[in-house]
Amino acid sequence: MGLYDFTFYDLIRRNAVCFRQQDAWFEVDDGRTITFAQFKDRVDRLAAGLQQAGITKGARIGVVGKNCLEYFMLYGAAAAVGAIVLPVNWRLSVEEMLFNLNDGQPQLLFSDPEYQQQLEGHKDRLPSVKEFYNLKSPGGGFSDFGGLLENDGVFEAVEVSADDGLVIIHTAAVAGRPRGALLSHANLICANTHILLQSSGSAKGVHLNILPLFHVGGLFMATAAFHAGALNVNMSKFDAAQAAALIQEKKVSVIFDFAPILSSILEAAEKSGKSLASLQHVAGLEAPAVIEQYQQLTGGTFYCMYGQTETSAIATMGRYSDRPGSAGKTVELADVCLVDDNDDPVATGEVGEIVVKGPVVFKGYWKLPEDTALTFRGGWHHTGDLGRFDADGFLWYEGRKAEKELIKPGGENVYPAEVEKAILEHPDVEKTVVFGVPDPKWKEGIKAVCQLKEGTSLEAAELIEFVGARIARFKKPQYVEFVTEFPRLEDGSPDRARVKELYGGSQEQG
């Protein structure tokens, strides 16, 4: 908390003065409303409770649960005492959850009751965890969250820098294992600033908190709304009909969208007659037809963007209507360049790897100094993504580099190698190539082309369920095609480019 630092807790303290009696959070599930002053009071008491439970600066706090007020409070209390939040994607398999938790080694673990059942039998596999807590409801053999608030709210002051870590978010398994991206207080404040600048955020706004708080988009949209003094209307689980009703009732002005969120809200509103007129700002990734339908219906603005967890969610952003199909222009506090394989800049109009520097860049990969050094080589963060700039400075996304190929079904990151590894565990599969294909619902779907071992047979549905039992179900292929033989490279390995060319056309659901 130096002279030039500004942390997430500083923001909480500032807002308790600037917007004292204004509503900060509305919990849809139980109707709770809390003001900015009340939020700071509860964060202070939670911070004191965390210190009494042994949390010191740099300690990690694990969370497995749906969005709720207590979840958001944990971010604030961790910021106050210099701790680091380790949010875990609850859609992962138990083994994947355990890997991420053991990678971050939290001292405390908070969980919803529905995930406690999964974790209960594996406590002995989480040696770093000293105490297990309920995230909301008492019961289930976990300690009561409310007990951490039973104090006067006076906690020991800790020197927390804006450059200190605040959250570890695990990315997809690029090389067979997820990597924890460490993001700082400054990263969060920077992301907030970009979101508010681009979408004209103000204290009069209302954000419908749809995306999960373990996701960089969900976390930064919620904190950006909080930063502005706006109201966060929180849904623990997305439901299109309920979202449409809330948009009308609460005059929601902004949401973040990954397909098919917006299209399902538009459909639900049309069926129910709910008005979406207040929804003037939507940011994210969506099909052009859906974007245009939204803008024609509401007169609102859709914002396209490019970014990743490692760039604090946003590196470029702009209004869809300014250059349809592009990812906007470089945001105010970032420098984006396109380079060739020798890290030399490419000419305007040419495709190159997207590299980024500035305060949007994350701190590095948790406990992976060699990966961090490689990613940060030459003083730039190498994203592994490809793009081109047009003459007006708009970025056009051109996919992933071959060695970092990525599929994004519904906004989640899935690396083909991780799915291929799970498929090859099936005793009947000889070889497989996994890649992304256009999908009408998720914008991009996962397809597996498989060669079976001689004398075996396998149904697509059986293989899909086999994979879904081993890794998170959102990573299982939606499409499976069996072939007798793969096109091959000179070294005998499958020719991935040729496989995608042959089998990447129109799909039938597996």
LODRENNU-898813 format. One record per residue (C-alpha): residue number from 1; x, y, z. Coordinates in nm, 3 decimals, decimal comma. Example, Ala and Ser with C-alpha at 12.3 -4.5 7.8 and 13.67 -1.06 7.14 Angstrom:
// residues 2
ATOM seq       u       v       w
ATOM   1   1,230  -0,450   0,780
ATOM   2   1,367  -0,106   0,714
//
This chain:
// residues 510
ATOM seq       u       v       w
ATOM   1   0,000   0,000   0,000
ATOM   2   0,271   0,241  -0,106
ATOM   3   0,224   0,600  -0,213
ATOM   4   0,182   0,507  -0,579
ATOM   5  -0,010   0,181  -0,536
ATOM   6  -0,379   0,123  -0,596
ATOM   7  -0,513  -0,222  -0,517
ATOM   8  -0,852  -0,387  -0,534
ATOM   9  -0,896  -0,324  -0,163
ATOM  10  -0,814   0,046  -0,216
ATOM  11  -1,097   0,047  -0,470
ATOM  12  -1,335  -0,110  -0,217
ATOM  13  -1,238   0,154   0,041
ATOM  14  -1,278   0,434  -0,215
ATOM  15  -1,623   0,317  -0,323
ATOM  16  -1,746   0,289   0,036
ATOM  17  -1,696   0,666   0,050
ATOM  18  -1,803   0,767  -0,302
ATOM  19  -2,112   0,543  -0,326
ATOM  20  -2,176   0,468   0,040
ATOM  21  -2,551   0,398   0,042
ATOM  22  -2,576   0,294  -0,322
ATOM  23  -2,650  -0,071  -0,398
ATOM  24  -2,338  -0,262  -0,503
ATOM  25  -2,469  -0,620  -0,533
ATOM  26  -2,803  -0,795  -0,578
ATOM  27  -2,812  -1,171  -0,525
ATOM  28  -3,079  -1,319  -0,751
ATOM  29  -3,101  -1,654  -0,568
ATOM  30  -3,212  -1,512  -0,233
ATOM  31  -3,288  -1,145  -0,299
ATOM  32  -3,006  -1,007  -0,084
ATOM  33  -2,895  -0,651  -0,160
ATOM  34  -2,582  -0,493  -0,017
ATOM  35  -2,453  -0,136  -0,038
ATOM  36  -2,094  -0,033  -0,107
ATOM  37  -2,047   0,065   0,259
ATOM  38  -2,190  -0,269   0,378
ATOM  39  -1,969  -0,454   0,133
ATOM  40  -1,654  -0,294   0,276
ATOM  41  -1,767  -0,374   0,631
ATOM  42  -1,813  -0,743   0,547
ATOM  43  -1,487  -0,757   0,353
ATOM  44  -1,305  -0,611   0,654
ATOM  45  -1,455  -0,873   0,884
ATOM  46  -1,374  -1,150   0,639
ATOM  47  -1,018  -1,021   0,609
ATOM  48  -0,982  -1,032   0,988
ATOM  49  -1,129  -1,382   0,990
ATOM  50  -0,885  -1,499   0,724
ATOM  51  -0,591  -1,367   0,924
ATOM  52  -0,721  -1,541   1,235
ATOM  53  -0,737  -1,862   1,026
ATOM  54  -0,367  -1,825   0,947
ATOM  55  -0,375  -1,649   0,609
ATOM  56  -0,072  -1,428   0,552
ATOM  57   0,051  -1,231   0,252
ATOM  58   0,103  -1,453  -0,052
ATOM  59  -0,105  -1,744   0,084
ATOM  60  -0,355  -1,897  -0,157
ATOM  61  -0,728  -1,938  -0,100
ATOM  62  -0,905  -2,199  -0,316
ATOM  63  -1,267  -2,160  -0,430
ATOM  64  -1,489  -2,418  -0,602
ATOM  65  -1,838  -2,280  -0,639
ATOM  66  -2,101  -2,085  -0,829
ATOM  67  -2,112  -1,706  -0,836
ATOM  68  -2,235  -1,551  -0,513
ATOM  69  -2,176  -1,253  -0,286
ATOM  70  -1,943  -1,455  -0,061
ATOM  71  -1,727  -1,548  -0,360
ATOM  72  -1,687  -1,181  -0,457
ATOM  73  -1,616  -1,092  -0,093
ATOM  74  -1,330  -1,343  -0,091
ATOM  75  -1,159  -1,148  -0,369
ATOM  76  -1,193  -0,831  -0,164
ATOM  77  -1,072  -0,986   0,163
ATOM  78  -0,778  -1,155  -0,010
ATOM  79  -0,683  -0,818  -0,159
ATOM  80  -0,693  -0,659   0,186
ATOM  81  -0,447  -0,907   0,340
ATOM  82  -0,229  -0,968   0,035
ATOM  83  -0,352  -1,323  -0,028
ATOM  84  -0,409  -1,482  -0,370
ATOM  85  -0,741  -1,633  -0,479
ATOM  86  -0,728  -1,965  -0,663
ATOM  87  -1,068  -2,003  -0,835
ATOM  88  -1,135  -2,348  -0,984
ATOM  89  -1,361  -2,419  -1,278
ATOM  90  -1,642  -2,632  -1,132
ATOM  91  -1,705  -2,786  -1,474
ATOM  92  -1,376  -2,975  -1,453
ATOM  93  -1,352  -3,340  -1,358
ATOM  94  -1,246  -3,419  -1,001
ATOM  95  -0,896  -3,512  -1,117
ATOM  96  -0,861  -3,183  -1,304
ATOM  97  -0,984  -2,988  -1,000
ATOM  98  -0,734  -3,167  -0,777
ATOM  99  -0,449  -3,091  -1,016
ATOM 100  -0,525  -2,717  -1,020
ATOM 101  -0,566  -2,703  -0,643
ATOM 102  -0,243  -2,890  -0,575
ATOM 103  -0,064  -2,671  -0,826
ATOM 104  -0,169  -2,358  -0,634
ATOM 105  -0,145  -2,520  -0,287
ATOM 106  -0,418  -2,323  -0,105
ATOM 107  -0,426  -2,315   0,274
ATOM 108  -0,805  -2,275   0,285
ATOM 109  -1,062  -2,417   0,045
ATOM 110  -1,417  -2,283   0,005
ATOM 111  -1,680  -2,491  -0,172
ATOM 112  -2,050  -2,506  -0,252
ATOM 113  -2,230  -2,810  -0,106
ATOM 114  -2,271  -2,974  -0,449
ATOM 115  -1,893  -2,980  -0,500
ATOM 116  -1,818  -3,075  -0,140
ATOM 117  -1,952  -3,421  -0,218
ATOM 118  -1,691  -3,454  -0,493
ATOM 119  -1,411  -3,319  -0,275
ATOM 120  -1,504  -3,496   0,050
ATOM 121  -1,342  -3,825  -0,041
ATOM 122  -1,024  -3,658  -0,165
ATOM 123  -0,928  -3,437   0,129
ATOM 124  -0,620  -3,651   0,189
ATOM 125  -0,506  -3,565  -0,164
ATOM 126  -0,502  -3,193  -0,081
ATOM 127  -0,217  -3,177   0,174
ATOM 128  -0,180  -2,798   0,164
ATOM 129  -0,540  -2,733   0,276
ATOM 130  -0,559  -2,670   0,650
ATOM 131  -0,932  -2,599   0,666
ATOM 132  -1,234  -2,659   0,441
ATOM 133  -1,518  -2,403   0,444
ATOM 134  -1,867  -2,375   0,303
ATOM 135  -1,892  -2,099   0,045
ATOM 136  -2,251  -2,020   0,139
ATOM 137  -2,480  -2,273   0,305
ATOM 138  -2,380  -2,444   0,631
ATOM 139  -2,356  -2,821   0,639
ATOM 140  -2,176  -3,094   0,452
ATOM 141  -1,898  -3,136   0,706
ATOM 142  -1,723  -2,814   0,604
ATOM 143  -1,668  -2,522   0,844
ATOM 144  -1,916  -2,235   0,841
ATOM 145  -1,828  -1,933   0,624
ATOM 146  -2,024  -1,710   0,863
ATOM 147  -1,784  -1,791   1,146
ATOM 148  -1,511  -1,596   0,965
ATOM 149  -1,723  -1,280   0,992
ATOM 150  -1,771  -1,297   1,368
ATOM 151  -1,524  -1,026   1,466
ATOM 152  -1,494  -0,646   1,482
ATOM 153  -1,349  -0,611   1,131
ATOM 154  -1,011  -0,488   1,249
ATOM 155  -0,736  -0,672   1,061
ATOM 156  -0,361  -0,626   1,066
ATOM 157  -0,247  -0,386   0,794
ATOM 158  -0,033  -0,553   0,526
ATOM 159   0,190  -0,386   0,267
ATOM 160   0,022  -0,482  -0,059
ATOM 161   0,159  -0,353  -0,387
ATOM 162  -0,040  -0,305  -0,705
ATOM 163   0,216  -0,539  -0,860
ATOM 164   0,141  -0,819  -0,612
ATOM 165  -0,056  -1,122  -0,726
ATOM 166  -0,432  -1,129  -0,665
ATOM 167  -0,560  -1,431  -0,858
ATOM 168  -0,431  -1,746  -1,026
ATOM 169  -0,647  -1,857  -1,319
ATOM 170  -0,552  -2,185  -1,481
ATOM 171  -0,544  -2,184  -1,858
ATOM 172  -0,614  -2,480  -2,086
ATOM 173  -0,363  -2,764  -2,098
ATOM 174  -0,137  -2,647  -2,383
ATOM 175   0,135  -2,907  -2,318
ATOM 176  -0,056  -3,174  -2,129
ATOM 177  -0,102  -2,976  -1,807
ATOM 178  -0,287  -2,653  -1,720
ATOM 179  -0,077  -2,348  -1,638
ATOM 180  -0,172  -2,106  -1,363
ATOM 181  -0,166  -1,747  -1,491
ATOM 182  -0,088  -1,508  -1,205
ATOM 183  -0,269  -1,176  -1,237
ATOM 184  -0,196  -0,874  -1,020
ATOM 185  -0,403  -0,596  -0,866
ATOM 186  -0,270  -0,366  -1,140
ATOM 187  -0,387  -0,610  -1,407
ATOM 188  -0,737  -0,603  -1,261
ATOM 189  -0,749  -0,222  -1,232
ATOM 190  -0,617  -0,193  -1,588
ATOM 191  -0,881  -0,433  -1,722
ATOM 192  -1,153  -0,243  -1,536
ATOM 193  -1,035   0,083  -1,690
ATOM 194  -1,046  -0,055  -2,044
ATOM 195  -1,394  -0,203  -2,000
ATOM 196  -1,530   0,121  -1,857
ATOM 197  -1,366   0,339  -2,123
ATOM 198  -1,492   0,125  -2,408
ATOM 199  -1,848   0,075  -2,280
ATOM 200  -1,906   0,418  -2,121
ATOM 201  -1,941   0,265  -1,774
ATOM 202  -2,093   0,476  -1,497
ATOM 203  -2,246   0,453  -1,152
ATOM 204  -2,589   0,451  -1,319
ATOM 205  -2,515   0,124  -1,494
ATOM 206  -2,639  -0,225  -1,409
ATOM 207  -2,431  -0,532  -1,493
ATOM 208  -2,590  -0,877  -1,515
ATOM 209  -2,320  -1,103  -1,377
ATOM 210  -2,357  -1,413  -1,595
ATOM 211  -2,006  -1,546  -1,652
ATOM 212  -1,846  -1,742  -1,366
ATOM 213  -1,605  -1,569  -1,130
ATOM 214  -1,340  -1,831  -1,205
ATOM 215  -1,333  -1,692  -1,561
ATOM 216  -1,127  -1,381  -1,638
ATOM 217  -1,423  -1,234  -1,830
ATOM 218  -1,663  -1,287  -1,541
ATOM 219  -1,423  -1,155  -1,278
ATOM 220  -1,321  -0,844  -1,469
ATOM 221  -1,673  -0,752  -1,580
ATOM 222  -1,794  -0,777  -1,219
ATOM 223  -1,502  -0,572  -1,086
ATOM 224  -1,537  -0,316  -1,366
ATOM 225  -1,902  -0,260  -1,275
ATOM 226  -1,802  -0,235  -0,908
ATOM 227  -1,524   0,010  -1,002
ATOM 228  -1,776   0,239  -1,170
ATOM 229  -2,012   0,231  -0,873
ATOM 230  -2,264   0,034  -1,077
ATOM 231  -2,489  -0,246  -0,952
ATOM 232  -2,391  -0,609  -1,004
ATOM 233  -2,699  -0,830  -1,047
ATOM 234  -2,563  -1,177  -0,980
ATOM 235  -2,692  -1,504  -1,127
ATOM 236  -2,542  -1,819  -0,979
ATOM 237  -2,636  -2,012  -1,292
ATOM 238  -2,735  -1,880  -1,632
ATOM 239  -3,095  -1,922  -1,738
ATOM 240  -3,203  -1,737  -2,053
ATOM 241  -3,566  -1,677  -1,952
ATOM 242  -3,463  -1,551  -1,608
ATOM 243  -3,193  -1,332  -1,763
ATOM 244  -3,443  -1,171  -1,999
ATOM 245  -3,679  -1,102  -1,707
ATOM 246  -3,396  -0,954  -1,499
ATOM 247  -3,286  -0,727  -1,784
ATOM 248  -3,636  -0,576  -1,793
ATOM 249  -3,689  -0,567  -1,415
ATOM 250  -3,346  -0,436  -1,310
ATOM 251  -3,283  -0,219  -1,619
ATOM 252  -2,966  -0,413  -1,695
ATOM 253  -2,740  -0,207  -1,921
ATOM 254  -2,437  -0,435  -1,983
ATOM 255  -2,347  -0,803  -2,012
ATOM 256  -2,054  -1,009  -2,138
ATOM 257  -2,142  -1,265  -2,404
ATOM 258  -2,004  -1,595  -2,521
ATOM 259  -2,216  -1,788  -2,769
ATOM 260  -2,491  -1,894  -2,718
ATOM 261  -2,572  -1,655  -2,428
ATOM 262  -2,697  -1,358  -2,630
ATOM 263  -2,892  -1,561  -2,886
ATOM 264  -3,069  -1,754  -2,608
ATOM 265  -3,162  -1,427  -2,429
ATOM 266  -3,298  -1,281  -2,753
ATOM 267  -3,504  -1,594  -2,811
ATOM 268  -3,635  -1,600  -2,452
ATOM 269  -3,730  -1,231  -2,467
ATOM 270  -3,919  -1,284  -2,792
ATOM 271  -4,116  -1,576  -2,642
ATOM 272  -4,197  -1,396  -2,315
ATOM 273  -4,244  -1,043  -2,445
ATOM 274  -3,978  -0,906  -2,209
ATOM 275  -3,813  -0,580  -2,312
ATOM 276  -3,436  -0,569  -2,364
ATOM 277  -3,436  -0,194  -2,433
ATOM 278  -3,207  -0,112  -2,139
ATOM 279  -2,936  -0,351  -2,261
ATOM 280  -2,724  -0,096  -2,444
ATOM 281  -2,381  -0,256  -2,412
ATOM 282  -2,283  -0,617  -2,489
ATOM 283  -1,920  -0,728  -2,521
ATOM 284  -1,769  -1,059  -2,619
ATOM 285  -1,770  -1,315  -2,899
ATOM 286  -2,076  -1,388  -3,109
ATOM 287  -2,195  -1,472  -3,461
ATOM 288  -2,257  -1,168  -3,687
ATOM 289  -2,626  -1,254  -3,740
ATOM 290  -2,689  -1,256  -3,363
ATOM 291  -2,498  -0,929  -3,313
ATOM 292  -2,698  -0,757  -3,585
ATOM 293  -3,027  -0,891  -3,448
ATOM 294  -2,940  -0,755  -3,101
ATOM 295  -2,838  -0,413  -3,233
ATOM 296  -3,150  -0,379  -3,451
ATOM 297  -3,377  -0,483  -3,163
ATOM 298  -3,231  -0,260  -2,890
ATOM 299  -3,029   0,009  -3,066
ATOM 300  -2,745  -0,098  -2,839
ATOM 301  -2,377  -0,151  -2,916
ATOM 302  -2,191  -0,480  -2,942
ATOM 303  -1,816  -0,467  -2,867
ATOM 304  -1,580  -0,717  -3,026
ATOM 305  -1,240  -0,786  -2,874
ATOM 306  -0,927  -0,992  -2,871
ATOM 307  -0,754  -1,103  -2,554
ATOM 308  -0,670  -1,392  -2,326
ATOM 309  -0,627  -1,451  -1,955
ATOM 310  -0,261  -1,354  -1,990
ATOM 311  -0,354  -1,008  -2,127
ATOM 312  -0,606  -0,928  -1,852
ATOM 313  -0,889  -1,036  -2,086
ATOM 314  -0,852  -0,750  -2,336
ATOM 315  -0,576  -0,635  -2,574
ATOM 316  -0,793  -0,496  -2,854
ATOM 317  -1,157  -0,387  -2,846
ATOM 318  -1,402  -0,187  -3,051
ATOM 319  -1,761  -0,146  -3,165
ATOM 320  -1,870  -0,421  -3,400
ATOM 321  -2,028  -0,165  -3,635
ATOM 322  -1,697   0,020  -3,680
ATOM 323  -1,540  -0,272  -3,867
ATOM 324  -1,758  -0,587  -3,870
ATOM 325  -1,552  -0,903  -3,836
ATOM 326  -1,252  -0,736  -3,673
ATOM 327  -1,144  -0,747  -3,308
ATOM 328  -1,125  -0,369  -3,276
ATOM 329  -0,817  -0,158  -3,212
ATOM 330  -0,544  -0,177  -2,947
ATOM 331  -0,676  -0,062  -2,608
ATOM 332  -0,542   0,246  -2,436
ATOM 333  -0,291   0,083  -2,199
ATOM 334  -0,140  -0,183  -2,423
ATOM 335   0,103  -0,211  -2,712
ATOM 336   0,018  -0,482  -2,966
ATOM 337   0,254  -0,589  -3,243
ATOM 338   0,252  -0,867  -3,503
ATOM 339   0,575  -1,058  -3,560
ATOM 340   0,713  -1,341  -3,773
ATOM 341   0,891  -1,654  -3,647
ATOM 342   1,210  -1,446  -3,594
ATOM 343   1,018  -1,191  -3,385
ATOM 344   1,054  -0,927  -3,656
ATOM 345   0,747  -0,707  -3,716
ATOM 346   0,539  -0,792  -4,022
ATOM 347   0,400  -0,538  -4,268
ATOM 348   0,045  -0,403  -4,251
ATOM 349  -0,192  -0,659  -4,397
ATOM 350   0,039  -0,953  -4,332
ATOM 351  -0,033  -1,226  -4,076
ATOM 352   0,193  -1,253  -3,772
ATOM 353   0,191  -1,372  -3,412
ATOM 354   0,016  -1,131  -3,176
ATOM 355   0,258  -1,007  -2,909
ATOM 356   0,165  -0,766  -2,631
ATOM 357   0,337  -0,548  -2,373
ATOM 358   0,215  -0,302  -2,112
ATOM 359   0,026  -0,317  -1,781
ATOM 360  -0,228  -0,562  -1,925
ATOM 361   0,033  -0,841  -1,931
ATOM 362   0,009  -1,096  -1,649
ATOM 363   0,285  -1,169  -1,396
ATOM 364   0,376  -1,509  -1,537
ATOM 365   0,290  -1,877  -1,508
ATOM 366   0,275  -2,008  -1,153
ATOM 367   0,589  -2,210  -1,067
ATOM 368   0,685  -2,236  -1,436
ATOM 369   0,979  -1,995  -1,483
ATOM 370   1,096  -2,153  -1,810
ATOM 371   0,750  -2,126  -1,968
ATOM 372   0,726  -1,766  -1,848
ATOM 373   1,069  -1,676  -1,987
ATOM 374   0,982  -1,829  -2,325
ATOM 375   0,649  -1,648  -2,337
ATOM 376   0,808  -1,315  -2,239
ATOM 377   1,111  -1,341  -2,471
ATOM 378   1,231  -1,016  -2,620
ATOM 379   1,028  -0,809  -2,376
ATOM 380   0,690  -0,905  -2,527
ATOM 381   0,420  -1,152  -2,422
ATOM 382   0,385  -1,403  -2,704
ATOM 383   0,020  -1,505  -2,724
ATOM 384   0,048  -1,793  -2,972
ATOM 385  -0,238  -1,632  -3,166
ATOM 386  -0,215  -1,504  -3,522
ATOM 387  -0,359  -1,180  -3,657
ATOM 388  -0,322  -0,904  -3,912
ATOM 389  -0,369  -0,529  -3,891
ATOM 390  -0,552  -0,351  -4,170
ATOM 391  -0,455  -0,003  -4,289
ATOM 392  -0,681   0,159  -4,028
ATOM 393  -0,534  -0,030  -3,733
ATOM 394  -0,813  -0,283  -3,682
ATOM 395  -0,695  -0,629  -3,574
ATOM 396  -0,825  -0,935  -3,760
ATOM 397  -0,788  -1,263  -3,575
ATOM 398  -0,641  -1,540  -3,792
ATOM 399  -0,632  -1,839  -3,554
ATOM 400  -0,362  -2,007  -3,349
ATOM 401  -0,006  -2,101  -3,433
ATOM 402   0,012  -2,471  -3,521
ATOM 403   0,196  -2,567  -3,201
ATOM 404  -0,063  -2,380  -2,989
ATOM 405  -0,382  -2,473  -3,169
ATOM 406  -0,685  -2,385  -2,957
ATOM 407  -1,059  -2,456  -2,973
ATOM 408  -1,307  -2,222  -2,801
ATOM 409  -1,649  -2,386  -2,756
ATOM 410  -1,875  -2,131  -2,586
ATOM 411  -1,577  -1,920  -2,474
ATOM 412  -1,395  -2,201  -2,293
ATOM 413  -1,035  -2,283  -2,396
ATOM 414  -0,969  -2,639  -2,510
ATOM 415  -0,639  -2,760  -2,652
ATOM 416  -0,666  -3,051  -2,899
ATOM 417  -0,371  -3,235  -2,738
ATOM 418  -0,565  -3,270  -2,412
ATOM 419  -0,867  -3,421  -2,586
ATOM 420  -0,647  -3,645  -2,802
ATOM 421  -0,474  -3,780  -2,492
ATOM 422  -0,811  -3,879  -2,342
ATOM 423  -0,932  -4,038  -2,667
ATOM 424  -0,615  -4,247  -2,699
ATOM 425  -0,685  -4,400  -2,358
ATOM 426  -0,967  -4,594  -2,526
ATOM 427  -0,835  -4,941  -2,608
ATOM 428  -0,992  -4,944  -2,955
ATOM 429  -0,844  -4,616  -3,084
ATOM 430  -0,517  -4,629  -3,278
ATOM 431  -0,477  -4,262  -3,380
ATOM 432  -0,676  -3,941  -3,359
ATOM 433  -0,666  -3,578  -3,467
ATOM 434  -0,885  -3,323  -3,284
ATOM 435  -0,963  -2,976  -3,417
ATOM 436  -1,225  -2,703  -3,411
ATOM 437  -1,515  -2,682  -3,655
ATOM 438  -1,798  -2,429  -3,702
ATOM 439  -2,087  -2,501  -3,468
ATOM 440  -2,431  -2,332  -3,486
ATOM 441  -2,478  -2,321  -3,107
ATOM 442  -2,130  -2,283  -2,957
ATOM 443  -1,976  -2,094  -3,253
ATOM 444  -1,690  -2,345  -3,250
ATOM 445  -1,725  -2,716  -3,181
ATOM 446  -1,480  -2,999  -3,114
ATOM 447  -1,435  -3,269  -3,376
ATOM 448  -1,233  -3,590  -3,344
ATOM 449  -1,123  -3,787  -3,648
ATOM 450  -1,024  -4,136  -3,532
ATOM 451  -0,858  -4,445  -3,676
ATOM 452  -0,952  -4,763  -3,489
ATOM 453  -0,728  -5,059  -3,420
ATOM 454  -0,765  -5,344  -3,664
ATOM 455  -1,056  -5,573  -3,586
ATOM 456  -1,233  -5,333  -3,347
ATOM 457  -1,553  -5,129  -3,374
ATOM 458  -1,678  -4,830  -3,179
ATOM 459  -1,980  -4,599  -3,184
ATOM 460  -1,931  -4,221  -3,181
ATOM 461  -2,164  -4,175  -2,882
ATOM 462  -1,968  -4,433  -2,682
ATOM 463  -1,638  -4,255  -2,747
ATOM 464  -1,786  -3,915  -2,661
ATOM 465  -1,906  -4,043  -2,324
ATOM 466  -1,571  -4,216  -2,264
ATOM 467  -1,391  -3,885  -2,304
ATOM 468  -1,649  -3,695  -2,097
ATOM 469  -1,585  -3,929  -1,804
ATOM 470  -1,213  -3,848  -1,802
ATOM 471  -1,189  -3,475  -1,859
ATOM 472  -1,433  -3,186  -1,818
ATOM 473  -1,745  -3,257  -2,020
ATOM 474  -1,721  -2,929  -2,212
ATOM 475  -1,396  -3,070  -2,359
ATOM 476  -1,551  -3,384  -2,506
ATOM 477  -1,598  -3,386  -2,885
ATOM 478  -1,939  -3,300  -3,024
ATOM 479  -1,848  -3,464  -3,354
ATOM 480  -1,665  -3,791  -3,426
ATOM 481  -1,569  -3,933  -3,763
ATOM 482  -1,399  -4,271  -3,812
ATOM 483  -1,152  -4,323  -4,098
ATOM 484  -0,961  -4,627  -4,220
ATOM 485  -0,635  -4,436  -4,257
ATOM 486  -0,492  -4,090  -4,199
ATOM 487  -0,302  -3,884  -4,454
ATOM 488   0,054  -3,879  -4,324
ATOM 489   0,363  -3,661  -4,322
ATOM 490   0,706  -3,792  -4,423
ATOM 491   0,782  -3,894  -4,065
ATOM 492   0,466  -4,108  -4,054
ATOM 493   0,268  -3,881  -3,822
ATOM 494  -0,084  -3,766  -3,922
ATOM 495  -0,092  -3,464  -4,154
ATOM 496  -0,309  -3,240  -3,935
ATOM 497  -0,356  -2,974  -4,200
ATOM 498  -0,474  -3,231  -4,456
ATOM 499  -0,702  -3,400  -4,201
ATOM 500  -0,871  -3,067  -4,125
ATOM 501  -0,902  -2,994  -4,496
ATOM 502  -1,067  -3,330  -4,562
ATOM 503  -1,292  -3,359  -4,256
ATOM 504  -1,352  -3,002  -4,138
ATOM 505  -1,660  -2,927  -4,349
ATOM 506  -2,028  -2,940  -4,254
ATOM 507  -2,095  -3,160  -3,952
ATOM 508  -2,350  -3,403  -3,820
ATOM 509  -2,387  -3,423  -3,443
ATOM 510  -2,210  -3,724  -3,287
//
